[in-house]
């Protein structure tokens, strides 16, 4: 039986994985909300998008140092484990498996199916069947071959990036909205005054749209040259996302003007309808479907590597530590992840689970950045092919941003936050149970 996962991925693969995992539906939907929370001020809203991207880049650079040290498969899980021990790492893996990872796949599959209604009515049963079919298809592709699976993602990512660029070009060319630099007077009258609190809310919304670049670290153990590929990929990928998001926002403004944009919750569809007529709705729907499915596919590629690594550490189901003798993939980890995602999609419980728990992911993202500091202290002489620039301020600023997101959620949604924390801590008994068992031999 193959003992190690094959190193088949290059810098381009990982870069496209970063972009493919991050771009889901957010950039097509939330810019109006961000502008509204910025009091209708285009300059403030654009600054928020830029700041959110820069904060994400700080995290990406921090994780780049850890990835370049080649901690093996598992990415963020391995960083937390090596920096702070197996217990917090297990709690992250536990939460990722039962809620965040599978729940995200389920949510994206179901949302993509909802957009299919743009092409014709679907019954509730049909939509669930299609969602499960999408998950099953991604499962099969990922079990058979990592290289082929990544190629599929590369193509899908190229398509959705191309769609954003083409859409932006059309909106700039055909749009007649108020110039972005001159907010209409009606905006100030229709929207509440901008406050520090509202800017904070808009920044959190933007950070959510950038979330997901860290998933590329999960599969860093399969990079041909992780010392070079991982930091380059998450750095370049995050910069590309910043550029794409700023471009899309300016394009929406060119088509809709700030007043209309600030009151829209489906900005891409509305902007395209303005410049090309209402019949183009299916084009936007198709772009969003491809975007969502490719983001789900990226999660199916990456998240099972965490469960595989946990199992190899003796902290999860032993069978998940096995590599398929023919396909060379962590097949059982992939299948288990997708089966659980399909169950969540059928039951619809993913919505509530994600509402309670997804914000907690930022606690672990902060721990990942803090691991840079912890490992510098614990292993000062370790080989670091890439060192995060601006250390220690770079990881510290990202840690503060993550803490702000968590604190804001706890403050605004105390009951839901308490339930979410309870779900995470429910993994503690499981940790001590698995810890008593010997790790599987590899």
C-alpha positions in Angstrom: 0.0 0.0 0.0 1.3 3.5 -0.9 2.5 5.1 2.3 2.6 8.7 1.3 0.5 11.0 -0.8 2.1 11.8 -4.2 3.6 15.3 -4.8 1.9 16.2 -8.1 0.9 19.9 -7.6 2.7 23.0 -8.8 2.5 26.7 -7.9 -0.2 27.3 -10.6 -2.4 24.5 -9.2 -2.2 25.9 -5.7 -2.7 29.5 -6.8 -5.9 28.5 -8.8 -7.0 26.5 -5.8 -6.8 29.6 -3.6 -8.8 31.6 -6.0 -11.2 28.8 -6.8 -12.0 28.2 -3.1 -12.5 31.8 -2.2 -14.7 33.0 -5.0 -18.1 31.5 -4.3 -21.2 33.8 -4.5 -20.1 36.6 -2.3 -18.7 39.0 -4.9 -21.9 38.6 -6.9 -24.1 39.5 -4.0 -22.6 41.5 -1.1 -21.1 44.6 -2.6 -24.4 46.5 -2.2 -24.5 45.6 1.5 -20.9 46.8 2.0 -21.7 50.1 0.3 -24.9 50.5 2.4 -23.0 49.8 5.7 -20.4 52.4 4.5 -23.1 55.1 4.5 -23.2 55.1 0.7 -19.7 56.4 0.5 -17.9 54.9 -2.4 -14.5 55.9 -1.1 -15.1 54.2 2.3 -16.6 51.1 0.7 -13.6 50.7 -1.6 -11.2 51.3 1.3 -13.0 48.6 3.2 -12.6 46.1 0.3 -8.9 47.0 0.1 -8.3 46.8 3.9 -10.1 43.4 4.0 -7.9 42.1 1.2 -4.7 43.4 2.9 -5.7 41.8 6.2 -6.2 38.5 4.3 -2.9 38.9 2.7 -1.2 39.3 6.1 -2.7 36.0 7.1 -1.6 34.4 3.7 2.0 35.6 4.2 2.0 34.3 7.8 0.8 30.9 6.6 3.3 31.0 3.8 6.1 30.8 6.2 4.6 27.7 7.8 3.8 26.1 4.5 7.4 26.7 3.3 8.6 24.7 6.3 6.8 21.7 4.8 4.8 20.6 7.9 3.4 17.8 5.7 -0.3 17.3 4.8 -3.0 18.9 6.9 -2.0 22.5 6.6 -3.6 24.6 9.3 -4.4 21.6 11.5 -0.6 20.7 11.4 0.4 24.3 12.1 -1.9 24.4 15.2 -0.7 21.0 16.3 3.0 21.9 16.0 2.6 25.3 17.6 0.2 24.6 20.4 -0.3 20.8 20.7 -2.8 18.2 19.5 -5.8 19.2 21.6 -6.6 22.6 19.9 -5.6 21.1 16.5 -8.1 18.2 17.1 -10.9 20.7 18.0 -10.3 22.5 14.7 -10.3 19.2 12.7 -13.5 18.1 14.6 -15.3 21.3 13.8 -14.1 21.3 10.2 -15.3 17.7 9.7 -18.7 17.8 11.3 -19.7 21.4 10.4 -17.5 23.8 8.5 -16.0 21.5 5.8 -19.0 19.3 5.0 -21.4 22.0 5.8 -19.8 24.4 3.3 -19.9 21.7 0.6 -23.6 21.0 1.3 -24.4 24.7 1.4 -22.7 25.5 -1.9 -24.3 22.4 -3.6 -27.8 23.4 -2.5 -27.3 27.1 -3.3 -26.1 26.1 -6.8 -29.2 23.9 -7.3 -31.4 26.9 -6.2 -29.9 28.9 -9.0 -30.8 26.2 -11.5 -34.4 27.4 -11.1 -33.4 30.3 -13.4 -33.6 27.7 -16.2 -36.9 26.1 -15.1 -38.9 25.1 -12.0 -37.7 22.3 -9.8 -39.4 20.4 -7.0 -37.8 20.3 -3.5 -37.1 16.6 -4.1 -35.4 17.3 -7.4 -33.2 20.0 -6.0 -32.0 17.7 -3.2 -31.4 15.0 -5.7 -29.3 17.3 -7.9 -27.4 18.6 -4.9 -26.5 15.1 -3.8 -25.6 14.3 -7.4 -23.2 17.2 -7.5 -21.5 16.1 -4.3 -21.3 12.5 -5.5 -19.7 13.7 -8.8 -17.1 15.7 -6.9 -16.4 12.7 -4.7 -15.8 10.3 -7.6 -13.5 12.8 -9.3 -11.4 13.3 -6.2 -11.2 9.7 -5.3 -9.9 8.6 -8.7 -7.0 11.1 -9.1 -5.7 14.2 -7.4 -4.0 15.5 -10.5 -7.2 15.1 -12.6 -9.3 16.6 -9.8 -7.1 19.6 -9.6 -7.2 20.1 -13.4 -11.0 20.2 -13.3 -10.8 22.8 -10.6 -8.2 24.8 -12.6 -10.5 24.9 -15.6 -13.6 25.9 -13.5 -11.6 28.6 -11.7 -10.4 30.0 -15.1 -14.0 30.0 -16.3 -15.3 32.0 -13.3 -12.3 34.4 -13.3 -12.9 34.9 -17.0 -16.6 35.5 -16.3 -15.8 38.2 -13.8 -13.4 39.9 -16.2 -15.8 39.7 -19.1 -18.7 40.9 -17.0 -16.6 43.8 -15.7 -15.6 44.8 -19.2 -19.2 44.8 -20.3 -20.3 46.9 -17.3 -17.5 49.4 -17.8 -18.2 49.7 -21.6 -22.0 49.8 -21.5 -22.7 51.2 -18.0 -24.2 54.6 -17.6 -24.3 54.8 -13.8 -23.1 57.7 -11.7 -19.3 57.8 -11.8 -17.8 55.9 -8.9 -16.0 58.9 -7.4 -19.3 61.0 -7.2 -21.9 59.5 -4.8 -25.4 60.7 -5.6 -27.0 63.0 -3.1 -29.9 60.6 -2.7 -27.6 58.1 -1.2 -26.9 60.1 1.9 -30.6 60.8 2.3 -31.7 57.2 1.9 -29.0 55.5 4.0 -28.0 55.9 7.7 -25.0 57.9 8.5 -21.7 56.1 8.5 -20.3 55.2 11.9 -17.3 53.3 13.1 -19.6 50.4 14.0 -21.1 50.2 10.5 -17.7 50.3 8.9 -16.7 47.5 11.2 -19.7 45.5 10.1 -18.9 46.1 6.4 -15.3 45.0 7.0 -16.5 41.8 8.6 -18.7 41.1 5.5 -15.7 41.7 3.2 -13.5 39.4 5.3 -16.0 36.7 4.9 -15.9 37.0 1.1 -12.1 36.6 1.2 -12.3 33.6 3.6 -11.0 30.3 2.2 -7.5 31.0 1.0 -6.1 29.0 4.0 -7.6 25.8 2.5 -4.7 25.6 0.1 -2.4 24.8 3.0 -4.3 21.5 3.6 -2.9 20.0 0.4 0.5 21.6 0.6 2.0 18.2 1.5 1.2 17.2 -2.1 3.1 20.1 -3.7 6.2 19.3 -5.7 8.2 22.1 -4.1 6.2 23.3 -1.0 9.1 25.5 0.1 8.5 27.6 -2.9 4.9 26.8 -4.1 2.9 27.3 -0.9 4.0 30.9 0.0 3.9 31.9 -3.6 0.5 30.4 -4.3 -1.4 31.9 -1.3 0.4 35.2 -1.7 -0.3 35.6 -5.5 -3.7 34.1 -5.1 -4.8 36.6 -2.5 -3.4 39.5 -4.4 -5.3 38.4 -7.5 -8.5 38.2 -5.4 -8.0 41.8 -4.2 -7.6 43.0 -7.8 -10.7 41.0 -9.0 -12.9 42.2 -6.1 -11.9 45.9 -6.5 -12.5 45.6 -10.3 -15.9 44.0 -9.9 -17.0 46.7 -7.4 -16.0 49.5 -9.8 -17.8 47.7 -12.6 -21.0 47.4 -10.6 -20.7 51.1 -9.8 -20.3 52.0 -13.5 -23.5 50.1 -14.3 -25.7 50.9 -11.4 -24.3 54.0 -9.7 -23.8 54.2 -5.9 -27.5 54.8 -5.0 -28.8 51.8 -6.8 -25.9 49.6 -5.8 -26.3 50.4 -2.1 -29.9 49.1 -2.2 -29.2 45.9 -4.3 -28.7 42.4 -2.8 -28.1 40.8 -6.2 -25.7 43.3 -7.7 -24.2 41.1 -10.5 -27.6 40.1 -11.9 -29.1 43.6 -11.6 -26.0 45.3 -13.2 -26.0 42.9 -16.1 -29.8 43.4 -16.6 -29.3 47.2 -16.7 -26.7 47.1 -19.5 -27.9 44.1 -21.5 -31.6 43.6 -20.6 -33.5 41.3 -18.2 -33.0 38.2 -20.4 -29.3 37.9 -19.5 -30.3 36.6 -16.0 -29.4 33.1 -17.0 -25.8 34.1 -17.9 -25.3 35.5 -14.4 -27.0 32.4 -12.9 -24.7 30.1 -14.8 -21.6 32.1 -13.7 -22.7 31.8 -10.1 -23.5 28.1 -10.4 -20.0 27.4 -11.8 -18.5 29.6 -9.1 -20.3 27.8 -6.3 -19.6 24.3 -7.6 -15.9 25.0 -8.1 -15.6 26.4 -4.6 -17.3 23.2 -3.2 -15.0 21.1 -5.4 -11.9 23.0 -3.9 -13.2 22.1 -0.4 -13.6 18.4 -1.4 -10.0 18.4 -2.6 -8.6 20.0 0.5 -10.5 19.3 3.7 -10.2 15.5 3.6 -6.4 16.0 3.9 -7.0 17.3 7.4 -9.0 14.2 8.4 -6.3 12.0 6.8 -3.6 13.7 8.9 -5.7 13.5 12.1 -6.2 9.8 11.5 -2.4 9.3 11.0 -1.9 11.1 14.3 -4.2 8.6 16.0 -6.9 11.2 16.6 -9.6 10.2 14.1 -11.0 7.1 12.5 -8.1 4.9 11.6 -9.4 3.9 8.2 -9.3 7.5 7.1 -5.5 7.3 7.3 -5.3 4.9 4.4 -4.2 5.8 0.9 -5.9 3.9 -1.9 -3.4 1.4 -3.4 -4.5 2.1 -6.9 -5.5 5.7 -7.0 -3.0 7.1 -4.5 -5.6 9.3 -2.8 -7.0 9.4 0.7 -10.1 7.8 -0.7 -11.9 6.9 2.5 -11.4 10.4 3.9 -12.9 11.9 0.8 -15.8 9.5 0.7 -16.6 10.0 4.4 -16.5 13.8 4.0 -18.8 13.7 0.9 -21.3 11.2 2.5 -21.6 13.5 5.5 -22.0 16.5 3.2 -24.8 14.8 1.3 -26.6 13.9 4.5 -26.4 17.6 5.6 -27.7 18.7 2.1 -30.7 16.3 2.3 -31.6 17.2 5.9 -31.0 20.9 5.4 -29.4 21.1 8.8 -26.2 22.7 7.4 -27.7 26.1 7.5 -28.2 26.1 11.3 -24.9 24.4 11.9 -23.0 26.9 9.9 -24.8 29.8 11.5 -23.7 28.6 14.9 -20.1 27.5 14.2 -18.5 29.0 11.1 -17.4 32.2 13.0 -15.3 29.9 15.3 -13.1 29.1 12.3 -11.6 32.5 12.8 -10.4 31.5 16.3 -8.4 28.7 14.7 -7.2 31.0 11.8 -5.8 33.2 14.6 -4.1 30.2 16.2 -2.6 29.4 12.8 -1.0 32.8 12.5 0.1 32.7 16.2 1.9 29.4 15.3 4.4 31.4 13.3 5.4 33.1 16.5 5.2 30.0 18.6 7.5 28.0 16.2 9.9 30.9 16.0 10.3 30.6 19.8 10.3 26.8 20.0 12.5 26.1 16.9 14.5 29.3 16.3 17.1 27.5 14.1 14.6 25.6 11.9 15.1 26.1 8.2 12.6 28.7 6.9 12.9 29.1 3.1 10.3 31.9 3.4 10.1 34.3 6.3 7.0 36.4 6.7 7.9 40.0 6.0 7.2 42.5 8.8 7.4 39.8 11.5 6.0 39.9 14.2 3.6 42.7 13.2 2.2 40.9 10.1 0.8 37.8 12.0 -0.2 40.0 14.9 -2.4 42.3 12.8 -4.1 39.3 11.2 -4.6 37.8 14.7 -6.3 41.0 15.8 -8.6 41.0 12.8 -9.6 37.4 13.5 -10.3 38.3 17.2 -12.4 41.2 16.1 -14.6 39.0 13.9 -15.1 36.5 16.8 -15.7 39.2 19.4 -18.2 41.0 17.2 -20.1 37.7 16.6 -20.2 36.9 20.3 -21.4 40.5 21.1 -24.1 40.6 18.4 -25.2 37.0 18.6 -24.4 35.8 22.2 -26.8 32.8 22.2 -25.8 31.5 18.8 -22.2 32.0 19.7 -22.6 30.0 23.0 -24.2 27.1 21.1 -21.4 27.2 18.5 -18.7 27.1 21.2 -20.5 24.2 22.8 -20.5 22.3 19.5 -16.7 22.7 19.3 -16.1 21.8 23.0 -18.2 18.7 22.4 -15.2 17.3 20.6 -13.2 17.2 23.9 -14.4 13.8 25.1 -13.8 12.4 21.6 -10.2 13.7 21.7 -9.4 11.9 25.0 -11.1 8.8 23.7 -9.0 8.7 20.5 -5.9 9.8 22.4 -5.9 6.5 24.3 -5.6 4.5 21.1 -2.2 4.0 19.4 -1.6 5.9 16.1 -1.8 3.7 13.0 1.5 2.6 11.6 2.4 4.3 8.3 
